[in-house]
Amino acid sequence: MGIDALICGNDLLAIGAMRTLRRQGIRIGAEVAVAGWDDIPEAAYAEPGLTTVSADLAALVDAALDRLEARIAGADEPAVVRLVPHRLHQRASTQRA
């Protein structure tokens, strides 16, 4: 096939990609690893289970609101990188058999 892995911007895209790969006869996990982002409930029940990342949404919202409040208050600060806690949920979609 030529690719080893797909990292998708969200879990719905990853589940769709897994469906398309299966239709092509490609074994998810064994031939191509697939991972998503956002840990929707369906990720755990996908076939195979989807590896995904869940972010601490409360921390993400707090960071965004802090930045928005600063901009509203007139702060003209350069862009900053702010990391929020996250967790990797490793499932069968990335595990080589």
N, C-alpha and C positions, 0 to 999 in steps of 0.2 A: 504494500500500500504506500509506503513512503513516509508515514508519520508515526510517531510513537505515542503521542498524547494530545489531547484537546483540553485546554483550560477555557471554560466558558464564563461569560460575564454574569450569568445567573443560572440557577438550577433548571428553570424551564428550558433554556437553550440547551443545556447539557442533556436533559432527558430527551429532547427532540433529536439531538445529535446521536445519542445512543440508539434510538429507534431507527434512524437512517443507517447507521453502521450495521445494526443487526440485519436489516433488509438486504444489505450488500454481502451478508454472510461473514461479517467480521466479528470476531469474539472480543467483547468488551472486557478489559482487564488483561486478558491473555495476549491479544494482538495490539490493541490500542487502549491506553488508559484515558479515562474521561473524568474530569472534575468540574464542579460548579461553584457558585458563590451565593450564599444567602440562607442555606439550610431550610428550605421549605419542607413541610411535613412529608410531601410526596417523595423527597429524596431518599428517605429511609426505606420506602416501599417500592421504589423503582426496581426493575430487574435488569441487571444486578443492582444492588444498593449503590447509590451515588455518593462518591466522596465529595465533600463540600466543606466550605468554610462559613462559620457563623461569626458575625461581628457582634460586639456588645452594642446593641442599638441605642441604649440609653446614653452611653458614652459618646457615640457618634452624633446623636442629636445635640447633646450638651456642647460638643466641640463646634458644631455648625452654628448653634445659637450664640455661643460666645463670640464667634467671628462676625456674625450678623449684627449683634449688639454693638460691637466695636466700630463696624462700618457706619451704622446709623448714628453713632455718637461722633462721627467725623474722623475717626482714626484712618490714616492713610498709610497703613503698614504694608510691607512687602508680603508676598505669599509665604506661608509657613507650612511645614509638614507636621501633622499631629497624628500620632499613632494611637489607635484605640485597641483595647484587648480583643482578641479573636480566638477562635478554637477550630482546629481541624478535626472533622469527623471522617475518619478513614474507613471506607467501605469497599466492597468487592470491585467497584468499577476501576480501581487503580491497583489492584493486587494481582500480580503475575501468578499464574497457576503453575 
